[in-house]
Amino acid sequence: MYAIFESGGKQYKATAGAIINLELLDIPEGEKVELKNVLMIVDGDQVKIGAPNVENASVVVHLLEYIKGKKITVFKYKKKKGYRRKIGHRQKYIKIQVDEIISGDQPVSEVVTEDEIISDDQPVSEIVTEDEIISDDQPVSEVVTEEVVSNGA
């Protein structure tokens, strides 16, 4: 079983236990992360192709280390003008190991992404529900919550 996923504008092939170098992502070392941009999953003869992503599919990986690529030298030169510029660049990567591939049929893993976590000490008033979302075409004068009306009267 393998999966094709997207990260940093590039596509990668992931198999369980594979070690892959990705473009730099901001995750702590040793942390497990669920990558949800899975474009295709192949399991024997079964092939699932997403439009654009496969639903409920993810690749669970953990970060091994931060690494740097090889040094690239860029030299600009214009003859007879005295123009010379020498610039170097060294790309930063992360080395990850694929733990498991979760296809759309399986239940969602216990790994939770950071944006899904709501802590217990966070007040309920800061959590936005769908009813509180204001559309752009709705005039501001019509947007009044019940709390404001009851407190102001």
Contacts in CASP RR format, 6 or more apart in sequence:
PFRMAT RR
TARGET T0000
AUTHOR 0000-0000-0000
METHOD contacts of the structure
MODEL  1
MYAIFESGGKQYKATAGAIINLELLDIPEGEKVELKNVLMIVDGDQVKIG
APNVENASVVVHLLEYIKGKKITVFKYKKKKGYRRKIGHRQKYIKIQVDE
IISGDQPVSEVVTEDEIISDDQPVSEIVTEDEIISDDQPVSEVVTEEVVS
NGA
1 15 0 8 1.000
1 16 0 8 1.000
1 41 0 8 1.000
1 42 0 8 1.000
1 43 0 8 1.000
1 44 0 8 1.000
1 101 0 8 1.000
1 103 0 8 1.000
2 13 0 8 1.000
2 14 0 8 1.000
2 15 0 8 1.000
2 41 0 8 1.000
2 42 0 8 1.000
2 101 0 8 1.000
3 13 0 8 1.000
3 14 0 8 1.000
3 38 0 8 1.000
3 40 0 8 1.000
3 41 0 8 1.000
3 42 0 8 1.000
3 57 0 8 1.000
3 59 0 8 1.000
3 101 0 8 1.000
4 11 0 8 1.000
4 12 0 8 1.000
4 13 0 8 1.000
4 14 0 8 1.000
4 38 0 8 1.000
4 39 0 8 1.000
4 40 0 8 1.000
4 41 0 8 1.000
5 11 0 8 1.000
5 12 0 8 1.000
5 14 0 8 1.000
5 35 0 8 1.000
5 37 0 8 1.000
5 38 0 8 1.000
5 39 0 8 1.000
5 59 0 8 1.000
6 12 0 8 1.000
6 37 0 8 1.000
6 39 0 8 1.000
7 22 0 8 1.000
7 23 0 8 1.000
7 25 0 8 1.000
7 35 0 8 1.000
7 37 0 8 1.000
8 22 0 8 1.000
8 23 0 8 1.000
9 23 0 8 1.000
10 23 0 8 1.000
11 39 0 8 1.000
12 20 0 8 1.000
12 22 0 8 1.000
14 20 0 8 1.000
14 59 0 8 1.000
14 61 0 8 1.000
14 98 0 8 1.000
14 101 0 8 1.000
15 98 0 8 1.000
15 101 0 8 1.000
16 98 0 8 1.000
16 99 0 8 1.000
16 100 0 8 1.000
16 101 0 8 1.000
17 97 0 8 1.000
17 98 0 8 1.000
17 99 0 8 1.000
18 97 0 8 1.000
18 98 0 8 1.000
19 64 0 8 1.000
19 95 0 8 1.000
19 96 0 8 1.000
19 97 0 8 1.000
19 98 0 8 1.000
20 61 0 8 1.000
20 95 0 8 1.000
20 96 0 8 1.000
20 97 0 8 1.000
20 98 0 8 1.000
21 67 0 8 1.000
21 93 0 8 1.000
21 94 0 8 1.000
21 95 0 8 1.000
21 96 0 8 1.000
22 93 0 8 1.000
22 94 0 8 1.000
22 96 0 8 1.000
23 91 0 8 1.000
23 93 0 8 1.000
23 94 0 8 1.000
24 66 0 8 1.000
24 92 0 8 1.000
24 93 0 8 1.000
24 94 0 8 1.000
25 33 0 8 1.000
25 94 0 8 1.000
27 33 0 8 1.000
27 63 0 8 1.000
27 94 0 8 1.000
28 63 0 8 1.000
29 63 0 8 1.000
29 64 0 8 1.000
29 65 0 8 1.000
29 66 0 8 1.000
30 62 0 8 1.000
30 63 0 8 1.000
30 64 0 8 1.000
31 62 0 8 1.000
31 63 0 8 1.000
32 60 0 8 1.000
32 61 0 8 1.000
32 62 0 8 1.000
32 99 0 8 1.000
32 111 0 8 1.000
33 60 0 8 1.000
33 61 0 8 1.000
33 62 0 8 1.000
33 63 0 8 1.000
33 96 0 8 1.000
33 111 0 8 1.000
33 113 0 8 1.000
34 58 0 8 1.000
34 59 0 8 1.000
34 60 0 8 1.000
34 102 0 8 1.000
34 109 0 8 1.000
34 111 0 8 1.000
34 112 0 8 1.000
34 113 0 8 1.000
35 58 0 8 1.000
35 59 0 8 1.000
35 60 0 8 1.000
35 61 0 8 1.000
36 53 0 8 1.000
36 57 0 8 1.000
36 58 0 8 1.000
36 113 0 8 1.000
37 53 0 8 1.000
38 50 0 8 1.000
38 53 0 8 1.000
38 54 0 8 1.000
38 57 0 8 1.000
38 58 0 8 1.000
38 59 0 8 1.000
39 49 0 8 1.000
39 50 0 8 1.000
39 52 0 8 1.000
39 53 0 8 1.000
39 54 0 8 1.000
40 47 0 8 1.000
40 48 0 8 1.000
40 49 0 8 1.000
40 50 0 8 1.000
40 54 0 8 1.000
41 47 0 8 1.000
41 48 0 8 1.000
41 54 0 8 1.000
41 57 0 8 1.000
41 101 0 8 1.000
41 103 0 8 1.000
41 104 0 8 1.000
42 48 0 8 1.000
43 103 0 8 1.000
48 54 0 8 1.000
48 57 0 8 1.000
48 103 0 8 1.000
48 104 0 8 1.000
54 103 0 8 1.000
54 104 0 8 1.000
55 104 0 8 1.000
56 102 0 8 1.000
56 104 0 8 1.000
56 106 0 8 1.000
56 108 0 8 1.000
57 101 0 8 1.000
57 102 0 8 1.000
57 103 0 8 1.000
57 104 0 8 1.000
58 101 0 8 1.000
58 102 0 8 1.000
58 108 0 8 1.000
58 109 0 8 1.000
59 98 0 8 1.000
59 100 0 8 1.000
59 101 0 8 1.000
59 102 0 8 1.000
60 98 0 8 1.000
60 99 0 8 1.000
60 100 0 8 1.000
60 101 0 8 1.000
60 102 0 8 1.000
60 109 0 8 1.000
60 111 0 8 1.000
61 96 0 8 1.000
61 97 0 8 1.000
61 98 0 8 1.000
61 99 0 8 1.000
62 96 0 8 1.000
62 97 0 8 1.000
62 99 0 8 1.000
63 94 0 8 1.000
63 95 0 8 1.000
63 96 0 8 1.000
64 94 0 8 1.000
64 95 0 8 1.000
64 96 0 8 1.000
64 97 0 8 1.000
65 94 0 8 1.000
65 95 0 8 1.000
66 92 0 8 1.000
66 93 0 8 1.000
66 94 0 8 1.000
66 95 0 8 1.000
67 92 0 8 1.000
67 93 0 8 1.000
67 94 0 8 1.000
67 95 0 8 1.000
68 90 0 8 1.000
68 91 0 8 1.000
68 92 0 8 1.000
68 93 0 8 1.000
69 90 0 8 1.000
69 91 0 8 1.000
69 92 0 8 1.000
69 93 0 8 1.000
70 90 0 8 1.000
71 88 0 8 1.000
71 89 0 8 1.000
71 90 0 8 1.000
72 88 0 8 1.000
72 89 0 8 1.000
72 90 0 8 1.000
72 91 0 8 1.000
73 86 0 8 1.000
73 87 0 8 1.000
73 88 0 8 1.000
74 85 0 8 1.000
74 86 0 8 1.000
74 87 0 8 1.000
74 88 0 8 1.000
74 89 0 8 1.000
75 84 0 8 1.000
75 85 0 8 1.000
75 86 0 8 1.000
75 87 0 8 1.000
76 83 0 8 1.000
76 84 0 8 1.000
76 85 0 8 1.000
76 86 0 8 1.000
76 87 0 8 1.000
77 83 0 8 1.000
77 84 0 8 1.000
77 85 0 8 1.000
100 109 0 8 1.000
102 108 0 8 1.000
102 109 0 8 1.000
118 127 0 8 1.000
132 145 0 8 1.000
134 143 0 8 1.000
END
